[in-house]
Amino acid sequence: MKYDFKKEVLTSFFLSLTKFENKMNYILFDGQVRDALLPFTYTRPVADIRIGILTIREKWEKRLGYTTTTLTEEYLEEKYPMVEMEQNIFINASFLPTDKLVEQVKNLKENQVIFKDENIIAFFSTDSQEHDNFDAFERIDFNEDLIQIKNTWDIFSFNAKAIQQDFDFITQGRKSAEIPETVHCFNKKNIFIEEGAKLTLASLNATEGPIYIGKNTLIMEGVMIRGSFALCENAIVKMGAKIYGGTTIGINSKVGGEINNAVIFGNSNKGHEGYLGNSVLGEWCNIGADTNNSNLKNDYSEVKLWSYETGRFVKTGLQFCGLMMGDHSKCAINTMFNTGTVIGVNANIFGQGFPRNFIPSFSWGGSGGMKTYQMNKVKQVAKVVMKRRNIDFDEKEERILEHIFEETKKYRNF
């Protein structure tokens, strides 16, 4: 377990955030699903994927009552460090927490491990133990249903369930801010609005799922929303937008047009007309005006997606599957995406016609041809884009993108 930077400072910080007598150290690890969740895990640990209202890390921290650190890829450690103490509980970040699971995790004792079928959920370990052999551990089986994120398409497929879980947890014992009289509501008890949210002349239909409107958000006039739906802090829905169930709009994002069963992690824009369905967008993405993605094949057959894990297109088991777009990727106006398109990190897509179903990271172009999106231009654009959200594109971010650029060279055969 490597980390070569400021352990003492990080440990002090970690303990200062912990307000309990029995201080336990919780570490979220990527597990075996990490490669199956690319391109999203190129730029973040599994724990920082958003599904439902919260990221997976936020779900665990709020339920545990503790901060967490991360065991992830070495090149991400500088941004997402791990603090290991004498006693630690490691948690598989691909599993979403429930009250029952959190209770079992908190009650773990030394040399105990929790399994779900043959998958490790969590284990108690000391800093001197190796973590690749659990033969000597006492096995505890967790038999209740859990959501596990094992593939990219699970993020939108399980999003409605995750929204319901987060909604129930976040709103328990709390009272929603007052809903303006000009907002037309169905099943008002299933709608929760945080302080600072602004909305008027909108339609909120929570008949089939909850609707959560986060702090300091804005829903403009003429918007129609069906639950389940989550609008995270500082996000904006523009005039006349039509949003269907199973959709999450992450922090600081701006959306318009038609959206169905999509997850936007945060800091991304789909601000204009056009359709986005059964899709996932990372951070710092921008979708050009009148861009559309297909989520259903003409022959209604099962959709296949590019798999970084296998190096080929794999079956999803889904009839509806749209666009997977990694962080910092963007497309021009009137872009058309085929059913089941995967776009890596920092791609820039433009031009007529349908681009290919797999677009490697750091690609520049479209159906008429691709070339490499060079790092000097990548850094220049990232600085401008992130500054607009008052976030610095610092040396840590640069080093992460430089590593991904080198790691993904093998896919850019143009």
Secondary structure, 3 states (H helix, E strand, C coil): CCCCCCHHHHHHHHHHCCCCCCCCEEEEECHHHHHHHCCHHHCCCHHHCECCCCEHHHHHHHHHCCCEEEECCHHHCCCCCCCCCCEEEEEECCECCCHHHHHHHHCCCCCEEEEECCEEEEEEEECCCCCCCCCCCEEEECCCCCCECCCCCHHHHCHHHHHHHHHHHHHCCCCCCCCCCCCEEECHHHEEECCCCEECCCEEECCCCCEEECCCCEECCCCEEECCEEECCCCEECCCCEECCCEEEEECCEECCEEEEEEEEECCEECCCCEEEEEEEEECCEECCCCEECCECCCCCCCEEEECCCCEEEECCCCECCEEECCCCEECCCCEECCCEEECCCCEECCCCCCCCEECCCEEEECCEEEECCHHHHHHHHHHHHHCCCCCCCHHHHHHHHHHHHHCHHHCCC
